[in-house]
Amino acid sequence: MGHEKGGTGPLIDLDLKQAADKAIALQPEKRVLPFLYKDQALFIKRKVSNHRNAFAKQSVEGAFWCEVYKIMTVNQYFPLAPEIVLLQDDYFVMKAVGKTLQGVAKEAPWADCRLEAYRKAGESLARLHQMGLHHGRPALRDIAYDREQDKITFLDWENEKRFIDADPRVLDLFLFVHSCFREKSWKDRSLLETAMKAYCNSPVGRDILRQAKALIGKYRTAFALCEKLRCFGWRDVNSLDDARKFILERE
């Protein structure tokens, strides 16, 4: 069968675009906002600043297109990034993907699948790294778990600035561990231990762990300073020192 003549309508869902534009107009101050379209949960992410960590981030324009590029690149290999269903010059719309690991660790309804969620997170980070790819800042708030599909999705791919010379996958691992220690409510390390075990089940995971230990040695003076500053109770500094100890304890 051939193509019908004249069948050259728009390739995007114009109704979805209209719904997204309306949702943005209703909440113009929001950078990321959820909305429902034909009973499907979606999120809009706009090309605007979040007014946080400006020193450590790219320009708004650069961060937006960096995130789009990384999402599309990663999803060519594995579905580890959100699915973009509409892309415009100043926003994109993606499918909702579950509960963040931060929420999984804290909220009672997720207690029965916490260990599996963190095991899957470690395994998924290793799969990403196996392909030579990296996330940029895989913190717990930027990793989501879908209980029904037993699936991990990494969110917020816009972070690409680095201040030290290291394999970005090593920084991924360090930032993941660091984000776990930033959680004040954790009373044990079972979730982090589970994630790390799954990560290191792969050859690439074990190699990245070795590189992380070498990085600590390379910057031993900076890490020693963090240890001395613990007495001030600064959350990020103490979490960094905790991450250092945890990584060095791994075999």
C-alpha positions in Angstrom: 0.0 0.0 0.0 1.3 3.5 -0.8 1.0 6.7 1.1 -2.0 8.8 0.5 -1.4 12.1 -1.2 -1.8 15.1 1.0 -1.3 13.2 4.2 1.3 15.5 5.5 -0.3 16.7 8.8 1.7 17.9 11.8 4.0 15.3 13.3 3.5 16.5 16.9 0.3 16.1 19.0 -1.1 19.6 18.8 -3.7 18.8 21.5 -0.9 17.9 23.8 1.0 21.1 23.0 -2.2 23.2 23.6 -2.7 21.4 27.0 1.0 21.9 28.0 0.8 25.6 27.0 -2.3 26.0 29.1 -0.7 24.3 32.1 2.3 26.6 31.9 0.0 29.7 31.6 -1.8 28.6 34.8 1.5 28.2 36.8 4.0 30.6 35.0 6.3 30.7 38.0 6.9 26.9 38.0 10.0 25.4 36.3 8.8 21.8 36.6 5.1 21.0 36.8 3.0 17.9 36.7 -0.2 17.7 34.6 -2.6 15.1 33.4 -3.3 14.6 29.7 -5.8 11.9 28.5 -5.4 10.2 31.9 -1.7 10.0 31.5 0.6 11.5 34.2 3.2 13.9 32.6 5.7 16.5 33.7 6.7 19.7 31.9 10.2 21.0 32.3 10.8 24.6 31.2 13.8 26.4 30.0 14.1 28.7 33.1 16.5 29.0 36.0 15.9 27.2 39.2 17.9 29.9 41.0 20.0 27.3 42.8 23.8 26.6 42.6 24.3 29.1 39.7 28.1 28.8 40.2 28.0 25.0 39.7 25.6 24.9 36.7 25.7 25.8 33.0 23.7 28.6 31.5 19.9 28.0 31.4 20.1 27.6 27.6 23.1 25.3 27.8 21.6 23.2 30.6 18.3 22.8 28.8 19.7 21.5 25.5 22.4 19.4 27.3 19.6 17.6 29.2 17.6 17.0 26.0 20.7 15.6 24.2 21.7 13.4 27.1 18.2 12.0 27.5 17.9 11.1 23.8 21.4 9.6 23.7 20.9 7.4 26.8 17.5 6.2 25.6 19.1 4.9 22.4 20.9 2.3 24.6 18.6 1.6 27.5 15.4 3.3 28.7 17.1 4.8 31.7 16.0 8.4 31.1 12.5 9.9 30.9 10.6 9.5 27.6 10.2 12.9 26.0 6.8 13.0 24.3 6.9 16.7 23.2 9.9 19.0 22.6 9.6 22.7 22.1 12.1 25.5 22.1 11.4 26.5 25.7 10.1 23.3 27.3 9.7 19.6 27.0 7.1 17.2 28.2 8.0 13.8 29.7 6.2 10.8 31.1 6.0 10.4 34.8 8.2 7.7 36.0 7.5 6.8 39.7 8.7 7.7 43.2 12.2 9.2 43.8 14.6 7.1 45.9 14.4 9.8 48.5 10.7 9.2 48.8 11.1 5.4 48.6 13.5 5.5 51.6 11.2 7.7 53.8 7.6 6.9 52.9 5.8 4.0 54.6 3.9 2.7 51.5 7.3 1.9 49.9 8.8 0.0 52.8 8.2 -3.4 51.1 10.2 -2.6 48.0 13.0 -0.3 49.3 15.8 -2.9 49.1 14.7 -3.9 45.5 14.5 -0.2 44.5 18.1 0.5 45.7 19.4 -2.8 44.2 17.9 -1.8 40.9 19.4 1.7 41.2 22.9 0.3 41.7 22.4 -2.1 38.8 21.1 0.6 36.5 23.9 3.0 37.3 26.4 0.2 36.4 24.5 -0.3 33.1 24.8 3.4 32.3 28.5 3.4 33.1 29.1 0.2 31.1 28.1 2.1 27.9 30.6 4.8 28.8 27.8 7.2 29.7 27.3 9.2 32.8 24.5 11.1 34.5 26.2 14.2 36.1 24.5 14.1 39.6 22.7 10.9 40.4 21.4 12.1 43.8 18.5 10.3 45.4 16.0 13.0 44.4 17.0 12.5 40.8 16.5 8.7 40.6 12.9 7.4 40.4 11.6 3.8 40.9 8.5 2.4 39.2 7.3 -0.5 41.4 4.9 -2.0 38.8 7.7 -2.2 36.2 10.6 -2.7 38.6 12.3 0.0 36.7 14.7 2.8 37.4 14.7 6.2 35.6 17.4 8.8 36.1 16.0 12.4 36.2 17.5 15.9 35.8 20.3 15.3 33.2 21.3 18.9 32.9 24.3 18.8 35.3 27.5 18.7 33.3 30.0 21.1 35.0 33.0 19.5 36.7 35.6 21.1 38.8 38.2 18.2 39.1 39.9 16.1 36.4 38.3 12.7 36.7 36.2 10.2 34.8 32.6 11.6 35.1 31.4 8.1 36.0 33.7 8.2 39.1 32.0 11.5 40.1 28.6 9.9 39.5 29.4 7.1 42.0 30.8 9.6 44.5 27.8 11.9 44.2 25.4 9.0 44.6 27.1 7.8 47.8 27.3 11.4 49.1 23.6 12.0 48.5 22.7 8.9 50.6 24.7 10.3 53.5 23.0 13.7 53.2 19.7 12.0 54.3 19.3 12.9 58.0 16.6 10.2 58.7 18.6 7.2 57.7 19.4 5.0 60.7 21.4 2.3 58.9 23.3 1.8 55.6 21.3 -1.2 54.3 19.9 0.6 51.3 23.2 2.1 50.3 25.0 -1.2 50.9 22.4 -3.0 48.7 22.9 -0.4 45.9 26.7 -0.6 46.1 26.7 -4.4 46.0 24.5 -4.4 42.9 26.7 -1.7 41.3 29.9 -3.7 42.0 28.5 -6.9 40.6 29.6 -5.7 37.2 33.2 -5.4 36.1 32.7 -1.7 35.2 31.3 -1.0 38.7 34.4 -2.6 40.3 36.7 -0.6 38.1 34.9 2.7 38.8 35.1 1.9 42.5 38.9 1.4 42.2 39.1 4.8 40.4 37.1 6.4 43.1 39.5 5.2 45.7 42.4 6.5 43.6 40.7 9.9 43.4 40.5 10.1 47.1 44.2 9.5 47.3 44.9 12.1 44.6 43.0 14.7 46.6 43.9 13.5 50.0 44.6 17.0 51.3 41.1 18.2 50.5 39.6 15.2 52.0 41.7 15.5 55.1 40.4 19.1 55.5 36.8 17.8 55.3 37.6 15.4 58.2 39.0 18.2 60.3 36.0 20.4 59.6 33.5 17.8 60.9 33.3 19.6 64.2 31.3 22.4 62.6 28.5 20.1 61.6 28.2 21.3 58.0 26.0 18.8 56.3 27.7 18.6 52.9 31.1 18.5 54.3 30.3 15.8 56.8 28.5 13.8 54.1 31.5 14.1 51.8 33.7 12.7 54.6 31.2 9.9 55.2 31.3 9.1 51.5 35.1 9.0 51.5 35.1 6.5 54.4 32.4 4.4 52.9 34.2 4.1 49.5 37.5 3.3 51.1 35.9 0.5 53.2 34.7 -1.3 50.0 36.7 -4.3 48.9 
